[in-house]
Structures are given as C-alpha cells and as structure tokens.
Amino acid sequence: MRQRHIARPIGTFLVLTFGVTWVLWMPVLRIAGAVHEPPRIPPLLALGGPVFLLGVFAPGFAALVLTTWEGGSRAVGGLLRRILHWRVGFRFYAFALLLMPLTKLAVAVLHRALVGTWPPFGEVRPVVLVIATVISTVAQAGEELGWRGYLLPRLTEWTGLASASLIVGAIWAAWHLPLFFMPGADTAGQSFPLYVLQLMAYSVTLAWLFWRTGGSLALTMFMHAAFNNTKDIVPSGAAHSTSPFTFDATVVFRLTVLLLWIVAALLLVRMRGVRRVG
C-alpha cells in the first residue's frame, strides 16, 4: 500500500515531465525530418528559444504543480527554500565545481598515455567557465526542482538512495533523447547508451551532494551548471555515427564515463542504507 502511495505521484510526475518537454521539442524534430538539407528552424522553436526553454523547465513546473496538489503552499515553500539553502561547507562547493574539470584533465593524461597524443582542449579560459557556471546556476532550477527536488526524495523512500540515484540518472538521460536527433545540439552524433551511463554516474554524484548538504538544491544547481560549462575543457567529441543507439564513441568520451563511474562507485558504497534525504 505504501509503495502504491509513492509510485502514483512518481508516475504522474514522469508523464507530465516527458509529455510537456517532448511535445514542445517535437516540432523541431518534425522540421528536421522533413528536409534533406540543414533545416531552417524558426527562432521561436530553435535551441535556446522560448519554446525549447519551456521544455527544459518542464521538470520544475511538474514538481511545483504536484507539490501544490499534494501539500499546498506550505509544501511548495519548503521545496523552493531548498534553492536558497546555500550555507554549506566549502568542500561541497569545491566538489561541485571541480569534479568535471578534474575528471577531464585526468582523461587528457590517460589519453596521452594510452594513445600517445594529447586530445583537443577547449579554447575558453577557465575564469570564463567559472563565471558562466555561477551565472547559469539559477537556470538549472528548471531541472533540479524536478529531478533532485521532487523525484529523488520519493524514490529514495521507496528504493534507498543508492538505487534511486541510478534510476533518476537513467530517467534524466532518457528525457534528453530528442536532443540526439535535434540539429545543432551538442549531443548530435554521440552515443546515447554511453550518454546514459555518463548521466547515471553524474546523477550519483548529485544525489550524494544533495544528501550530504541536507537537501540543498542550490548546490545541485551549481554542480549541474558546472557540468554543463566545464565538460568541454576536454571535449568528448562525436563519433558521427548514423545512429545514436551505438557504443561507437571517442576515446575521450569512453574515458570520461569510466572515471565518472569510479567516483560514482565509491559514493554508492557510502549511500548504502540511506532511505531519506533532505
């Protein structure tokens, strides 16, 4: 009976989130599939445009709607206060900011040792990446309210934090699937199965951070922004295969997934037995 009580809001959240996002993103896919040359996407629908961004914010919107339905304004206030929960130890900020850059630098060293050459490095200066991370942190509320603020605590109560972090990662990756067919997206030409593995590992690190900071969405938003802005310090690149449903990928991409999973495995051990977050 308890499982049914938890499963129903989770199912509703997923239907709302996937339904709204994919419906809003679908026009771009239809335009791209209807032409053989690079399509001209109307600015309203293009990547970064208003319709696209509404789809990006769907997890947060769904979380707010369902939280209002379940607990009223008091519950919504509790959820939103997690965004303002920023007073945590400096080590958590360092972890959030540096995990991806350090992973990528380690990948570059391994690439040099295994392949004999250095991989291509990004051209954006580190200080610019840090500034971009700070500025874009607020925008991550659109996803983090949903994935970590709403979905993760409920799954944790049901399955435990370790399993929940992996499940959220797989769902989070699946939600991104249309971007693998969208012209101009940085996921175009990449391996979707490896992307799923990458996001599952990163989801573990975000879940650990959420747990250790007492349910701070401010920190998961910051880490999410750091992931987006620093992952191309050493770009994973694209294999340009004909289908995203392949394991064909660059050495950098494969090494990145491997190192993230080493970190995730260590954190999964620490999260065993945890049944409540926040």
Secondary structure, 3 states (H helix, E strand, C coil): CHHHHHHHHHHHHHHHHHHHHHHHHHHHHHHHHCCCCCCCCCCCCCCCCHHHHHHHCHHHHHHHHHHHHHHHHHHHHHHHHHHHCCCCCHHHHHHHHHHHHHHHHHHHHHHHHHHCCCCCCCCCCHHHHHHHHHHHCHHHHHHHHHHHHHHHHHHHHHHCHHHHHHHHHHHHHHHCHHHHHCCCCCCCCCCHHHHHHHHHHHHHHHHHHHHHCCCCHHHHHHHHHHHHHHHHHCCCCCCCCCCCCCCCCCHHHHHHHHHHHHHHHHHHHHHCCCCCCC
